[in-house]
Amino acid sequence: MRLRSFCALRLGAVILGLWPSFAQAAPEYLGTTSWRSRDPRLGGMSAIELSADGIRFTALSDRGAVTTGRFARDEGGRITAIDAAPLHLLKGAGDAPLKPRRADSEGLAIASDGTAYVSFEGASRVLRYPRLDGPAENLPEAQAFRKLPPNSALEALAIAPDGTLYTLPEGRLDSREPIPVWRLHKGAWERAFTIPKLGRFLPVGADFGPDGKLYILERQFDGLAGFASRVRRFTTEGARTGTGETVLQTELGTHFNLEGLAVWRDAQGIRLTLISDDNFRFFLSTQIVEYRIFD
């Protein structure tokens, strides 16, 4: 396709809302930190939550384990060290840990009062934890969750500034259907809106940013070429969100398998802190990757 024709097509698509818009300024890559530990439970990290200052964190693995810790940062805000407690297993409704077949934890959201919520694949559900070292409380079930494929279910979880909880599945590449986003409203899950699939990316993480927008982390996997990552942000008002705004997109092989996302603000702009899933492979490591975007 000739460049002139392509540009005309792209302009028309943007006007019609069929092409993703991009952030005005290119994101600034701030660095990658490998998180290494003798803790045998460190691995498979699927979600991360940060305090407003980007120091304290909570991180979740996909085997039902969680930890809290702190990042040491230099004067430029770059991570220089990680201090974390040993990962401990999440509990079920009692004092016993979740059974392995029900412990595929993928999404994490923490409310302003410290209450934590965890979403799961396999047995698709969301649990509420008044304390992360205490027993879980079941949130209402949704019929739609039961129809999700076991390995493509509730991958991401986020809590809005007003306290509303949102969740979405990873979905499947072989489906053209848009990705549904559910919210917990008046004690029941309802479909809030859908987001269109773009290319071969599927959602794996989510967080609400300090601007009140929903940021969704997506990944693409292409065998030996590795992973590519993309972050789109959306407004959550109304039933139509369009294609969102792409604020970050990496080339294949730039980073490992980024699955978790935390969004916060520093003095220069909005920070994206991402965590990778090493799949418990000895030749990989858990990575903390950071970018700054400018709004």
Secondary structure, DSSP 8 states (H G I E B T S, - for coil): --HHHHHHHHHHHHHHT-S-EE-SS--EEEEEEEE--S-TT---EEEEEE-TTS-EEEEEETTSEEEEEEEEE-TTS-EEEEEE---EE-B-SSSSB--GGG--EEEEEE-TTS-EEEEETTTTEEEEESSTTS--EE----HHHHTS-TTSSEEEEEE-TTS-EEEEE---TT--S-EEEEEEETTEEEEEEEE---TT-EEEEEEE-TTS-EEEEEEEE-GGG-EEEEEEEE--SSS--TT-EEEEE--TTSBS-EEEEEEEE-SSSEEEEEEE--TT-TT--EEEEEEEE--
